[in-house]
């Protein structure tokens, strides 16, 4: 198979998952909101980058993943979608020290620090996200969100760094461990608790079965992302943190065979989620909370897959991606 013959829908077509494929009724207004933020707040980006982000229609990822959010609830979720995607994209050429500084500063702001007037939209928007979530959700949930943001950054983005610099992937075993965090899905996954209105108490959230379900679901999105983003990453030529590339290296596979193996790994993770949720029903009065949590996470999996199939973000040749400027320091 030649790279130009690859199509992610051959592996993960529309409606692939056993949950409904829905769209939030406020999607149109969410799009207007996001375009306004891009034009008026994200002025540290170039005009070309801003136009590229608008063409990605990232608000539809929010609308598809969390279709039952009220408009008020959707605002911080949609705001975070743009902030986190732009943050991840634009640190591509940053040093490890710059990435660590950005993580520390973002976490400080989420915990209550105020951004300085000269700090760019990545920091200014983080403060708005914090305040909007605090107005909607209990402190327990906000602390959970902050911790998952920290985890994804500290044990995902930062642990990827040396392999990206060396332009060689780790072993498949280590890759799976890091990729679970670097896909940046953990803070998004708990948005289902906003939709359901059922925030898992800490002793339930920390239960090994719940944590294993979260782990599997996060990996499913990682393999989704690797399958759908492959055209963009093949165009880049230097990306190493993709399941397909790791499988090619570890087992000396062709592109076609590596894609088939990646699809099988994805399906195995999905089967584990469904089996674990079906078998373990020992949460007593909190079983409804768990069932809702899994349902909304599943709708999120279905929704993000649908978004991947419709967005221009991962087009062949990388033409739909907002590539960062090599010399940009985002901490200034």
Backbone bond lengths (Angstrom), bond angles and torsions (degrees), N, CA, C in turn:
res aa  C-N    CA-C-N  psi(-1)  N-CA   C-N-CA  omega(-1)  CA-C   N-CA-C  phi
1 X - - - 1.463 - - 1.522 110.09 -
2 X 1.331 116.40 127.60 1.452 121.37 175.89 1.525 109.04 -82.07
3 X 1.349 117.38 150.26 1.465 119.82 -179.20 1.520 113.73 -52.39
4 X 1.331 117.57 -39.76 1.466 120.41 -177.44 1.529 112.54 -70.70
5 X 1.330 117.29 -13.49 1.467 121.09 178.15 1.527 112.57 -88.28
6 X 1.322 115.77 -8.72 1.459 120.42 -176.21 1.522 110.91 -72.91
7 X 1.344 116.30 137.37 1.462 122.31 174.38 1.524 108.26 -141.04
8 X 1.316 116.34 122.11 1.461 119.88 -175.73 1.523 112.49 -65.59
9 X 1.326 117.50 -25.01 1.464 119.23 -179.55 1.521 112.32 -68.37
10 X 1.329 117.32 -15.05 1.460 120.40 174.58 1.522 111.50 -69.49
11 X 1.327 116.75 -19.85 1.467 122.06 -177.89 1.525 111.92 -109.17
12 X 1.331 116.84 -39.07 1.461 121.57 -178.70 1.525 108.87 -131.90
13 X 1.321 117.81 78.99 1.463 120.96 -178.40 1.526 112.31 -74.00
14 X 1.306 116.22 171.97 1.454 122.47 177.34 1.530 109.82 -59.62
15 X 1.334 116.38 137.30 1.460 121.03 178.14 1.514 114.49 72.66
16 X 1.311 117.86 28.70 1.462 121.98 -174.05 1.528 113.06 -70.74
17 X 1.319 117.46 -25.01 1.468 121.65 -169.81 1.527 112.08 -102.46
18 X 1.335 117.34 158.68 1.472 121.07 -176.20 1.534 113.86 -83.82
19 X 1.320 116.76 36.18 1.458 122.49 176.22 1.526 108.00 -130.52
20 X 1.328 118.29 157.81 1.474 119.81 -177.27 1.522 112.83 -65.86
21 X 1.314 115.22 150.45 1.464 123.04 178.07 1.530 107.22 -103.62
22 X 1.327 117.03 104.65 1.457 122.11 -169.32 1.530 111.48 -125.13
23 X 1.318 116.59 166.27 1.460 122.65 176.80 1.525 108.28 -135.20
24 X 1.301 117.22 134.34 1.455 122.08 178.72 1.537 110.16 -62.58
25 X 1.331 118.34 134.51 1.474 120.07 -178.93 1.531 114.12 -65.26
26 X 1.323 117.38 -14.01 1.465 121.13 -179.75 1.537 112.13 -96.19
27 X 1.336 116.96 15.36 1.465 121.49 -173.22 1.534 112.14 -56.66
28 X 1.320 117.70 -41.90 1.471 119.80 -177.69 1.522 111.38 -61.68
29 X 1.321 117.05 -46.40 1.459 119.92 179.25 1.522 110.86 -67.38
30 X 1.319 117.53 -35.21 1.457 121.25 177.16 1.524 110.57 -61.36
31 X 1.329 116.46 -36.44 1.456 120.30 176.93 1.512 112.24 -66.82
32 X 1.338 116.39 -40.97 1.465 120.12 177.67 1.528 110.68 -64.13
33 X 1.336 115.67 -40.30 1.467 119.62 178.20 1.523 110.83 -60.65
34 X 1.333 115.95 -47.71 1.457 119.18 -175.79 1.528 111.49 -66.29
35 X 1.326 117.06 -41.27 1.466 119.24 177.34 1.521 110.89 -60.44
36 X 1.336 116.18 -37.22 1.462 119.68 177.75 1.514 112.32 -65.42
37 X 1.330 117.01 -41.27 1.468 119.81 177.13 1.525 111.05 -63.10
38 X 1.318 115.65 -42.43 1.471 119.78 -179.15 1.529 110.38 -61.88
39 X 1.327 116.35 -45.73 1.466 120.74 -176.79 1.529 112.70 -71.39
40 X 1.325 116.67 -39.54 1.464 120.19 -168.84 1.525 114.63 -103.50
41 X 1.316 118.45 -22.14 1.464 121.53 -176.88 1.532 112.84 -110.44
42 X 1.316 117.23 -38.00 1.467 120.75 -174.54 1.526 111.04 -88.88
43 X 1.321 115.09 49.38 1.459 120.55 -175.36 1.525 112.78 -76.99
44 X 1.346 117.83 -7.87 1.464 119.58 174.56 1.525 111.09 -73.65
45 X 1.325 116.87 -16.30 1.463 121.39 175.72 1.524 109.71 -82.15
46 X 1.312 116.21 155.96 1.465 119.60 175.42 1.524 109.57 -72.78
47 X 1.313 116.45 163.08 1.467 120.35 178.48 1.524 110.74 -59.58
48 X 1.327 117.18 -39.24 1.467 121.14 179.31 1.526 110.77 -63.83
49 X 1.329 116.95 -42.92 1.455 120.13 178.89 1.523 111.35 -63.58
50 X 1.323 116.60 -42.39 1.466 119.78 179.89 1.527 111.20 -62.37
51 X 1.322 116.42 -42.10 1.465 119.62 178.46 1.530 110.62 -64.81
52 X 1.318 116.38 -36.47 1.463 120.19 179.51 1.524 110.94 -66.24
53 X 1.324 117.05 -42.02 1.467 119.76 177.72 1.529 110.98 -63.04
54 X 1.313 117.75 -38.31 1.456 119.26 178.86 1.530 111.27 -65.24
55 X 1.323 116.86 -36.45 1.464 120.44 179.08 1.532 112.10 -69.04
56 X 1.331 117.26 -25.44 1.473 120.40 177.99 1.524 111.88 -66.50
57 X 1.337 117.77 -26.18 1.467 122.96 -179.21 1.535 110.77 55.33
58 X 1.324 114.85 51.83 1.457 120.52 -177.89 1.523 112.89 -61.69
59 X 1.322 116.68 -23.25 1.470 118.92 177.43 1.525 111.40 -60.73
60 X 1.339 116.76 -26.34 1.459 119.28 179.18 1.525 111.58 -72.88
61 X 1.316 116.86 -22.69 1.461 119.02 172.74 1.532 108.99 -68.11
62 X 1.328 116.59 -43.65 1.462 120.61 175.01 1.524 110.42 -60.45
63 X 1.324 116.36 -47.72 1.465 121.21 -175.35 1.520 112.45 -65.72
64 X 1.314 116.68 -34.24 1.466 119.96 -179.24 1.532 111.69 -81.79
65 X 1.307 117.71 -35.54 1.460 119.57 -178.07 1.523 112.29 -74.63
66 X 1.348 117.18 -34.50 1.465 120.62 -175.55 1.526 109.78 -129.19
67 X 1.319 116.76 71.33 1.464 120.72 -173.35 1.523 114.81 -70.41
68 X 1.337 118.30 -17.08 1.461 120.79 -176.63 1.524 114.19 -99.15
69 X 1.322 117.64 5.33 1.457 119.70 175.22 1.520 110.52 -66.33
70 X 1.336 116.74 139.92 1.458 119.40 168.30 1.531 107.85 -69.17
71 X 1.321 116.04 166.89 1.469 117.72 178.75 1.519 110.85 -60.73
72 X 1.334 117.01 -43.29 1.466 119.80 179.37 1.527 110.86 -59.50
73 X 1.318 117.31 -43.24 1.471 121.19 179.41 1.519 111.48 -66.95
74 X 1.320 116.51 -31.39 1.467 119.94 -175.90 1.519 113.08 -70.37
75 X 1.327 117.37 -25.01 1.470 120.32 -172.51 1.526 112.16 -60.15
76 X 1.360 121.27 -55.39 1.465 118.54 179.23 1.524 112.94 -66.97
77 X 1.343 117.44 -31.86 1.467 119.76 178.53 1.525 110.58 -65.65
78 X 1.322 116.05 -43.35 1.456 121.97 178.64 1.525 110.86 -68.36
79 X 1.323 115.73 -38.67 1.462 120.52 178.58 1.535 110.51 -63.86
80 X 1.342 115.23 -40.67 1.463 119.56 179.71 1.528 111.32 -69.84
81 X 1.331 117.37 -33.87 1.466 120.15 177.20 1.525 110.19 -55.95
82 X 1.321 116.54 -49.27 1.464 120.54 -179.74 1.513 110.99 -67.69
83 X 1.315 117.73 -45.28 1.469 121.41 -176.49 1.524 111.08 -60.46
84 X 1.337 116.14 -46.63 1.459 119.91 -174.29 1.525 112.02 -72.37
85 X 1.335 116.49 -38.09 1.464 120.15 177.75 1.528 110.42 -65.88
86 X 1.347 116.61 -46.54 1.469 119.81 179.39 1.519 111.02 -63.55
87 X 1.317 116.86 -40.63 1.464 121.18 178.18 1.527 110.39 -58.69
88 X 1.329 116.11 -50.90 1.466 120.77 -178.24 1.527 111.71 -62.56
89 X 1.322 116.42 -40.92 1.471 120.46 179.96 1.525 111.43 -64.82
90 X 1.316 116.27 -46.08 1.458 120.98 -167.71 1.527 114.17 -82.18
91 X 1.345 118.38 -6.52 1.469 119.41 175.39 1.527 111.99 -94.06
92 X 1.318 116.00 10.67 1.464 120.95 -176.10 1.529 112.32 -53.20
93 X 1.320 117.36 -38.74 1.469 120.85 -177.28 1.529 112.54 -107.69
94 X 1.319 117.66 11.61 1.463 120.72 179.70 1.524 110.97 -76.65
95 X 1.320 116.27 154.01 1.462 120.93 175.07 1.526 108.93 -76.19
96 X 1.329 116.63 164.44 1.461 120.54 178.11 1.527 110.24 -61.33
97 X 1.318 117.04 -39.05 1.466 120.27 178.97 1.525 110.83 -62.56
98 X 1.322 117.63 -42.20 1.465 120.90 178.29 1.524 111.60 -64.19
99 X 1.333 116.16 -40.18 1.458 120.82 178.48 1.521 110.63 -64.21
100 X 1.319 116.59 -42.78 1.470 120.39 178.98 1.527 111.07 -64.48
101 X 1.321 116.91 -40.69 1.466 120.90 178.61 1.521 110.67 -62.89
102 X 1.325 116.86 -40.10 1.445 121.35 179.70 1.528 110.05 -65.13
103 X 1.316 116.74 -42.75 1.469 120.56 178.86 1.524 111.62 -62.21
104 X 1.333 116.48 -46.38 1.462 120.54 -179.68 1.525 110.59 -61.35
105 X 1.324 116.35 -43.73 1.463 120.02 -177.68 1.528 111.21 -67.41
106 X 1.322 117.64 -42.32 1.470 120.70 179.14 1.524 110.97 -63.26
107 X 1.317 117.62 -42.64 1.462 120.67 179.14 1.525 110.39 -65.18
108 X 1.331 116.62 -41.03 1.476 120.05 177.23 1.524 110.93 -58.62
109 X 1.326 116.31 -42.41 1.461 120.22 179.83 1.520 110.72 -66.97
110 X 1.323 116.97 -42.13 1.467 119.84 177.49 1.522 111.26 -60.69
111 X 1.328 117.06 -30.21 1.460 121.15 -179.42 1.519 112.95 -86.23
112 X 1.346 117.49 -4.99 1.451 118.48 174.10 1.518 117.15 134.93
113 X 1.337 118.42 -13.53 1.462 120.07 178.98 1.529 110.32 -66.29
114 X 1.328 115.91 150.80 1.461 120.41 178.88 1.529 110.40 -97.30
115 X 1.319 117.22 135.31 1.471 118.98 177.07 1.520 110.94 -66.39
116 X 1.319 115.87 148.07 1.459 120.75 177.94 1.533 109.67 -80.13
117 X 1.328 117.69 152.65 1.469 120.10 -176.70 1.526 113.33 -55.87
118 X 1.322 117.28 -33.25 1.468 119.95 -176.67 1.525 112.95 -81.94
119 X 1.331 118.91 -9.47 1.465 120.88 -179.28 1.527 110.42 -74.73
120 X 1.322 116.21 144.84 1.458 120.47 -173.13 1.523 112.70 -77.85
121 X 1.338 116.16 -175.46 1.460 122.12 -172.38 1.523 113.35 -62.94
122 X 1.329 118.55 -26.66 1.459 119.70 178.98 1.524 110.95 -58.70
123 X 1.322 116.88 -33.69 1.461 122.28 179.68 1.532 111.31 -89.94
124 X 1.316 117.24 -42.28 1.466 120.61 -179.69 1.529 110.94 -62.12
125 X 1.334 115.92 -42.49 1.461 119.75 179.63 1.531 111.63 -69.08
126 X 1.312 117.26 -31.83 1.464 120.38 178.72 1.529 110.68 -62.40
127 X 1.313 117.18 -37.83 1.465 120.22 177.88 1.523 111.05 -66.52
128 X 1.324 117.63 -39.13 1.463 120.89 177.30 1.525 110.86 -65.56
129 X 1.330 116.20 -42.15 1.461 121.23 177.72 1.529 110.19 -58.71
130 X 1.323 116.07 -45.62 1.470 121.35 178.53 1.522 111.06 -58.13
131 X 1.324 116.73 -49.85 1.462 120.63 -176.23 1.526 111.37 -66.43
132 X 1.322 116.56 -38.89 1.468 120.08 -179.66 1.527 111.61 -68.90
133 X 1.316 117.56 -39.75 1.461 119.76 177.08 1.532 111.03 -67.39
134 X 1.316 116.71 -39.48 1.469 119.82 179.29 1.528 111.58 -63.17
135 X 1.327 116.56 -31.24 1.467 120.18 178.77 1.527 111.91 -73.79
136 X 1.326 116.17 -22.44 1.461 120.31 -175.78 1.522 114.39 -101.53
137 X 1.334 116.99 -32.76 1.455 120.99 -166.10 1.530 111.99 -123.97
138 X 1.351 117.00 155.60 1.467 120.06 177.74 1.526 111.56 -69.25
139 X 1.323 115.21 161.19 1.464 120.89 -177.64 1.521 111.79 -57.93
140 X 1.339 117.09 -36.68 1.467 121.43 178.54 1.515 111.31 -54.98
141 X 1.333 116.39 -44.83 1.465 120.32 -178.58 1.528 111.11 -70.42
142 X 1.323 116.64 -42.42 1.475 120.16 -179.85 1.526 110.12 -60.83
143 X 1.337 117.55 -42.78 1.467 121.15 177.20 1.529 110.80 -61.59
144 X 1.317 116.48 -37.87 1.471 121.85 178.64 1.524 110.24 -64.43
145 X 1.312 116.03 -43.79 1.469 121.36 178.20 1.527 110.82 -61.31
146 X 1.328 116.80 -45.92 1.470 120.62 -179.53 1.521 110.33 -62.00
147 X 1.320 116.66 -43.06 1.469 119.64 -178.83 1.524 111.33 -65.08
148 X 1.326 117.17 -40.61 1.467 119.34 179.65 1.525 111.49 -69.33
149 X 1.329 116.72 -33.58 1.470 119.32 173.59 1.526 109.37 -62.29
150 X 1.314 116.54 -48.59 1.469 121.31 178.82 1.522 110.98 -58.08
151 X 1.318 117.61 -48.20 1.463 122.09 -178.56 1.522 111.54 -56.21
152 X 1.326 115.87 -48.70 1.463 120.50 -176.59 1.524 111.26 -61.34
153 X 1.313 115.25 -39.39 1.462 120.66 -179.14 1.529 110.79 -72.57
154 X 1.341 114.75 -51.43 1.467 120.02 -172.62 1.518 112.42 -68.76
155 X 1.326 117.41 -41.76 1.464 120.56 -174.20 1.522 113.35 -106.79
156 X 1.335 116.03 2.30 1.450 120.31 176.02 1.513 111.33 -112.33
157 X 1.329 115.72 -77.12 1.465 121.10 -177.28 1.523 111.91 -56.43
158 X 1.333 116.10 -45.28 1.469 119.02 -174.53 1.528 112.54 -72.59
159 X 1.316 117.87 -33.64 1.470 119.62 179.13 1.524 111.87 -76.99
160 X 1.324 117.38 -22.47 1.467 120.87 174.53 1.526 111.82 -68.59
161 X 1.312 115.33 -30.58 1.470 121.96 -165.69 1.533 114.51 -50.50
162 X 1.341 119.66 -53.38 1.470 118.01 -176.13 1.527 113.81 -62.18
163 X 1.326 116.94 -30.10 1.466 119.71 179.45 1.521 111.08 -74.74
164 X 1.332 116.23 -34.96 1.464 119.28 177.16 1.527 110.91 -68.61
165 X 1.328 115.82 -39.13 1.464 119.80 178.63 1.529 110.54 -65.23
166 X 1.330 115.91 -41.94 1.472 120.58 -179.96 1.525 112.08 -77.26
167 X 1.337 116.22 -12.12 1.463 123.26 -177.33 1.521 111.36 53.85
168 X 1.314 114.68 45.52 1.469 121.06 172.63 1.529 107.99 -145.01
169 X 1.331 117.34 135.76 1.457 119.47 -178.79 1.527 111.44 -80.43
170 X 1.331 117.69 157.69 1.458 120.83 173.41 1.532 109.63 -76.03
171 X 1.313 116.44 -178.37 1.460 120.36 174.19 1.522 109.70 -62.45
172 X 1.314 116.74 161.96 1.456 120.94 -179.99 1.527 111.16 -59.61
173 X 1.315 117.46 -40.08 1.462 121.16 -178.51 1.526 111.39 -63.18
174 X 1.327 117.11 -47.73 1.460 120.19 179.71 1.526 110.65 -69.91
175 X 1.328 116.77 -38.25 1.453 120.77 178.24 1.522 111.25 -56.90
176 X 1.328 117.67 -47.34 1.462 121.09 -179.94 1.526 111.29 -58.92
177 X 1.317 116.32 -38.06 1.463 121.06 -179.22 1.525 111.29 -65.53
178 X 1.329 116.41 -47.71 1.469 120.50 -178.41 1.525 111.42 -72.62
179 X 1.330 116.07 -39.45 1.470 120.17 -175.04 1.521 111.77 -63.43
180 X 1.312 116.92 -29.93 1.460 120.90 177.28 1.525 111.43 -56.72
181 X 1.309 116.72 -30.28 1.462 121.53 -179.30 1.527 111.88 -98.07
182 X 1.322 117.27 -37.20 1.465 119.37 -174.95 1.524 113.10 -73.11
183 X 1.334 118.00 -14.04 1.467 118.98 175.06 1.529 110.53 -70.73
184 X 1.339 116.79 -12.22 1.468 123.44 172.48 1.529 113.10 66.56
185 X 1.323 117.55 26.16 1.461 120.41 -175.24 1.525 113.69 -89.81
186 X 1.323 118.54 -20.64 1.462 119.50 -172.91 1.532 113.91 -56.55
187 X 1.320 120.31 -47.58 1.472 117.29 178.86 1.523 113.36 -65.94
188 X 1.327 117.87 -29.76 1.458 120.62 178.15 1.530 111.44 -70.06
189 X 1.317 117.04 -36.22 1.455 121.73 -171.41 1.524 112.64 -59.65
190 X 1.320 117.05 -31.34 1.463 119.64 -177.16 1.531 112.79 -84.80
191 X 1.330 118.09 3.11 1.460 119.86 174.62 1.533 110.65 -64.32
192 X 1.339 117.23 -21.82 1.456 120.20 175.80 1.513 112.72 -60.80
193 X 1.341 117.18 -26.05 1.461 120.41 176.65 1.532 111.08 -69.16
194 X 1.321 116.85 -25.13 1.468 120.25 174.94 1.521 108.82 -70.72
195 X 1.341 116.71 -45.20 1.462 121.17 -179.17 1.523 112.01 -61.87
196 X 1.315 116.16 -47.48 1.460 120.55 -173.95 1.520 112.60 -76.69
197 X 1.332 116.57 -25.38 1.462 119.90 -173.51 1.510 112.86 73.78
198 X 1.319 116.38 10.63 1.463 122.25 -179.18 1.528 108.91 -114.72
199 X 1.312 116.73 95.09 1.456 121.52 179.79 1.529 108.48 -85.60
200 X 1.312 116.31 122.98 1.461 119.96 -178.64 1.523 110.08 -65.18
201 X 1.344 118.36 127.95 1.467 119.20 173.53 1.521 110.19 -63.97
202 X 1.315 116.45 157.49 1.459 120.26 -170.82 1.524 112.73 -59.40
203 X 1.333 118.19 -39.45 1.466 119.32 -177.40 1.533 112.06 -68.65
204 X 1.327 117.35 -22.56 1.466 121.23 174.70 1.527 110.12 -84.91
205 X 1.320 115.82 -43.28 1.467 120.30 -179.77 1.529 111.38 -60.54
206 X 1.327 116.73 -35.19 1.470 121.07 -178.55 1.520 113.20 -83.28
207 X 1.325 117.78 -5.39 1.461 121.20 -179.74 1.528 110.28 -57.04
208 X 1.309 117.28 141.45 1.468 120.30 -174.23 1.525 112.28 -61.73
209 X 1.330 117.97 -32.75 1.459 120.36 179.34 1.526 110.29 -69.17
210 X 1.332 117.20 -42.93 1.467 120.62 177.87 1.522 110.61 -63.13
211 X 1.319 116.56 -44.89 1.460 119.84 -179.92 1.530 111.79 -64.80
212 X 1.323 117.04 -34.87 1.464 119.75 177.93 1.533 110.52 -69.92
213 X 1.334 117.11 -39.12 1.464 120.22 176.45 1.530 110.48 -61.64
214 X 1.332 116.53 -43.91 1.464 120.86 177.39 1.531 110.34 -60.58
215 X 1.319 116.13 -42.47 1.464 120.78 179.46 1.527 110.95 -60.66
216 X 1.333 116.98 -47.86 1.464 120.74 179.81 1.523 111.13 -62.52
217 X 1.325 116.27 -45.03 1.464 119.28 -177.50 1.523 111.84 -65.79
218 X 1.313 115.78 -37.27 1.463 119.18 177.59 1.527 110.36 -64.55
219 X 1.315 116.48 -41.17 1.471 119.31 178.13 1.520 111.85 -65.62
220 X 1.339 116.73 -36.96 1.467 119.09 177.81 1.524 110.09 -57.13
221 X 1.346 116.67 -44.65 1.465 119.57 178.65 1.531 110.80 -66.11
222 X 1.324 117.02 -35.03 1.467 119.76 176.83 1.523 110.47 -60.67
223 X 1.340 116.54 -44.84 1.475 119.01 -178.65 1.527 110.31 -72.25
224 X 1.339 117.64 -34.44 1.469 120.59 171.00 1.520 110.32 -54.75
225 X 1.318 114.66 -52.80 1.457 120.47 -176.30 1.522 110.93 -60.28
226 X 1.327 116.81 -42.56 1.463 119.83 -178.93 1.529 111.40 -65.35
227 X 1.319 116.90 -37.62 1.467 120.56 179.46 1.526 110.82 -70.76
228 X 1.327 117.65 -44.18 1.459 120.34 -177.20 1.524 113.28 -77.08
229 X 1.330 117.98 -30.66 1.466 120.31 -176.81 1.527 112.53 -87.18
230 X 1.308 117.61 -3.24 1.471 120.86 -175.39 1.532 113.81 -54.97
231 X 1.342 120.41 -42.05 1.475 118.94 179.11 1.527 112.73 -58.18
232 X 1.338 116.60 -41.38 1.467 119.93 178.41 1.516 110.84 -66.43
233 X 1.330 117.50 -40.90 1.457 121.42 -174.55 1.532 111.98 -75.95
234 X 1.332 117.46 -30.36 1.457 119.64 173.35 1.522 110.05 -65.73
235 X 1.323 116.44 -35.71 1.468 120.27 179.49 1.515 111.23 -67.41
236 X 1.330 115.90 -36.46 1.466 119.54 -179.54 1.521 110.97 -63.80
237 X 1.327 116.84 -42.74 1.459 121.47 175.53 1.505 115.75 84.46
238 X 1.355 117.78 -12.37 1.464 119.90 -178.16 1.532 111.97 -120.13
239 X 1.321 118.40 -0.20 1.464 121.35 -179.75 1.532 109.94 -72.43
240 X 1.322 115.90 135.44 1.466 120.32 179.56 1.519 112.03 -122.26
241 X 1.337 117.74 -17.00 1.459 120.29 -174.45 1.527 110.49 -93.33
242 X 1.320 113.77 70.74 1.456 122.11 177.32 1.528 107.00 -144.77
243 X 1.323 116.45 134.69 1.464 120.80 -175.88 1.524 111.95 -55.59
244 X 1.315 117.66 -38.42 1.462 120.75 -178.76 1.526 110.57 -63.25
245 X 1.332 117.41 -45.11 1.466 120.63 179.88 1.529 111.37 -65.65
246 X 1.329 116.09 -38.77 1.467 120.02 179.92 1.527 110.35 -65.12
247 X 1.317 117.38 -42.20 1.463 121.37 178.41 1.530 111.08 -65.14
248 X 1.330 116.40 -38.86 1.461 119.62 177.36 1.522 111.15 -60.24
249 X 1.346 115.62 -43.35 1.456 119.04 -178.91 1.525 112.04 -69.91
250 X 1.340 116.30 -46.00 1.460 120.05 -172.70 1.526 112.70 -68.19
251 X 1.353 116.39 -36.08 1.468 119.89 -173.92 1.518 113.29 -118.24
252 X 1.330 116.88 7.51 1.465 121.67 178.90 1.527 111.09 55.03
253 X 1.333 116.18 51.88 1.453 122.55 -175.50 1.524 111.87 -97.27
254 X 1.312 115.48 154.84 1.461 120.66 169.96 1.526 108.64 -72.03
255 X 1.321 116.95 165.92 1.455 120.86 178.12 1.524 110.52 -58.21
256 X 1.315 117.11 -44.73 1.465 121.17 -178.63 1.523 111.45 -62.58
257 X 1.314 117.15 -45.55 1.464 120.57 -178.49 1.529 111.27 -68.37
258 X 1.334 116.82 -37.64 1.466 120.07 178.59 1.528 110.55 -65.61
259 X 1.336 117.26 -38.83 1.460 120.84 177.83 1.526 110.76 -64.75
260 X 1.317 116.90 -41.06 1.466 120.74 178.32 1.520 110.93 -64.24
261 X 1.329 116.66 -40.54 1.465 120.42 178.77 1.531 110.95 -68.05
262 X 1.316 117.59 -39.06 1.464 120.94 176.88 1.524 110.39 -61.44
263 X 1.321 117.00 -40.83 1.455 121.25 177.82 1.522 111.37 -63.19
264 X 1.325 117.34 -39.52 1.475 120.55 178.36 1.529 111.06 -65.67
265 X 1.333 116.79 -40.77 1.466 120.59 178.49 1.531 109.66 -62.18
266 X 1.329 116.31 -43.30 1.464 120.95 176.89 1.530 110.86 -57.31
267 X 1.324 116.54 -47.44 1.463 120.86 -177.32 1.523 112.15 -65.82
268 X 1.323 117.14 -32.77 1.468 120.85 177.18 1.523 110.54 -64.92
269 X 1.332 117.34 -41.62 1.465 121.02 178.59 1.536 110.19 -64.39
270 X 1.325 116.76 -41.09 1.455 120.83 179.07 1.531 110.64 -62.74
271 X 1.313 117.15 -43.28 1.466 121.16 178.75 1.523 111.26 -61.62
272 X 1.327 117.19 -36.92 1.467 121.10 179.93 1.524 111.18 -66.81
273 X 1.317 117.82 -40.56 1.461 121.08 177.82 1.521 109.99 -60.22
274 X 1.329 116.13 -50.69 1.458 120.76 -176.42 1.523 111.53 -63.44
275 X 1.334 116.17 -41.20 1.463 120.39 -178.93 1.516 111.77 -68.26
276 X 1.318 117.12 -43.14 1.463 121.10 -177.98 1.527 110.55 -65.97
277 X 1.322 116.83 -43.38 1.459 120.22 179.62 1.532 111.14 -65.63
278 X 1.319 116.68 -38.93 1.467 120.09 -178.79 1.523 111.95 -69.81
279 X 1.322 117.34 -36.47 1.466 120.07 -173.68 1.519 113.25 -81.59
280 X 1.323 117.44 -44.38 1.468 119.14 -172.93 1.521 109.57 -92.05
281 X 1.331 115.60 108.18 1.457 121.46 -176.24 1.525 110.16 -125.04
282 X 1.323 115.68 43.18 1.463 120.41 -170.76 1.528 113.20 -109.89
283 X 1.327 116.55 33.41 1.463 119.37 -177.89 1.530 113.32 -97.64
284 X 1.325 116.57 5.61 1.451 120.60 174.36 1.512 113.24 55.40
285 X 1.324 116.63 -127.13 1.463 121.44 -177.41 1.525 112.72 -65.46
286 X 1.336 117.24 -14.26 1.462 120.73 179.78 1.525 113.40 -98.70
287 X 1.341 116.80 7.97 1.464 118.96 -179.02 1.531 111.64 -61.47
288 X 1.343 116.72 -38.54 1.462 119.97 177.41 1.526 110.66 -61.48
289 X 1.349 116.66 -39.42 1.465 120.18 177.44 1.528 110.27 -59.45
290 X 1.327 116.43 -45.82 1.466 120.85 -178.39 1.518 110.55 -65.23
291 X 1.334 116.88 -44.04 1.459 119.89 -179.38 1.527 111.03 -61.80
292 X 1.327 116.51 -40.38 1.464 120.13 177.22 1.528 111.28 -67.13
293 X 1.331 115.44 -40.12 1.465 119.63 179.30 1.531 110.27 -59.95
294 X 1.332 116.52 -47.07 1.464 120.87 -179.54 1.526 110.48 -66.88
295 X 1.328 116.28 -40.50 1.469 119.44 179.35 1.521 111.07 -60.25
296 X 1.325 117.29 -50.58 1.456 119.71 -176.92 1.526 112.08 -69.44
297 X 1.338 117.09 -32.90 1.463 119.00 173.71 1.527 110.02 -65.54
298 X 1.341 116.60 -38.31 1.461 120.44 178.15 1.516 112.30 -66.35
299 X 1.328 117.19 -41.66 1.466 120.39 174.62 1.526 109.93 -60.06
300 X 1.338 115.45 -36.58 1.462 119.69 176.16 1.518 112.34 -63.63
301 X 1.328 117.24 -41.83 1.470 121.04 177.68 1.526 110.49 -61.71
302 X 1.316 115.43 -46.04 1.466 119.69 178.09 1.522 110.40 -61.80
303 X 1.333 115.83 -43.16 1.457 120.49 -176.32 1.512 113.86 -66.56
304 X 1.324 116.89 -43.15 1.469 118.50 -178.79 1.524 109.93 -68.81
305 X 1.344 117.80 -32.42 1.461 119.57 176.43 1.527 110.47 -64.35
306 X 1.334 116.55 -42.07 1.463 119.76 177.50 1.523 111.04 -63.06
307 X 1.335 115.96 -39.49 1.468 119.59 177.75 1.518 110.87 -62.16
308 X 1.332 117.07 -45.21 1.465 120.26 179.72 1.533 110.99 -56.15
309 X 1.323 116.72 -36.47 1.456 120.50 -176.42 1.527 112.82 -74.74
310 X 1.349 117.14 -19.32 1.459 118.95 -176.54 1.532 114.11 -109.77
311 X 1.332 118.33 -16.43 1.454 120.24 -176.33 1.527 112.26 -77.46
312 X 1.330 115.43 154.77 1.467 120.45 174.50 1.528 111.91 -88.19
313 X 1.311 116.90 -1.19 1.465 122.16 -172.79 1.528 113.14 -57.64
314 X 1.334 117.94 -36.18 1.466 120.72 -172.34 1.524 113.04 -113.60
315 X 1.304 117.22 30.24 1.466 120.50 -178.65 1.524 111.77 -61.96
316 X 1.313 115.71 154.15 1.465 121.44 176.90 1.531 110.23 -54.83
317 X 1.311 114.61 141.01 1.454 120.04 179.23 1.514 113.91 83.58
318 X 1.337 116.73 -3.35 1.458 119.99 179.33 1.508 113.91 70.93
319 X 1.343 117.65 18.48 1.472 120.34 -173.67 1.527 111.99 -75.04
320 X 1.334 118.40 -14.67 1.452 120.29 -179.64 1.506 114.52 -99.42
321 X 1.341 116.89 6.33 1.455 121.58 -174.37 1.526 110.51 -101.25
322 X 1.331 115.76 143.28 1.477 120.70 179.75 1.527 109.23 -88.14
323 X 1.310 115.67 77.20 1.466 120.38 -176.56 1.525 110.72 -60.65
324 X 1.335 118.10 135.23 1.471 120.95 -178.33 1.523 112.11 -76.53
325 X 1.316 115.07 157.60 1.466 119.94 172.92 1.521 108.64 -75.64
326 X 1.320 116.95 136.70 1.455 122.03 -173.99 1.526 112.25 -60.74
327 X 1.334 117.78 -35.80 1.467 120.91 -172.83 1.533 113.36 -91.69
328 X 1.317 118.77 2.90 1.467 121.28 -173.01 1.530 112.25 -72.09
329 X 1.336 116.00 128.98 1.468 122.00 171.05 1.526 106.97 -108.34
330 X 1.327 116.77 110.24 1.467 121.18 -173.47 1.510 113.16 -77.06
331 X 1.343 117.75 -7.58 1.447 120.46 179.75 1.526 112.18 -85.86
332 X 1.301 116.29 2.84 1.471 120.25 -179.29 1.512 110.78 -120.77
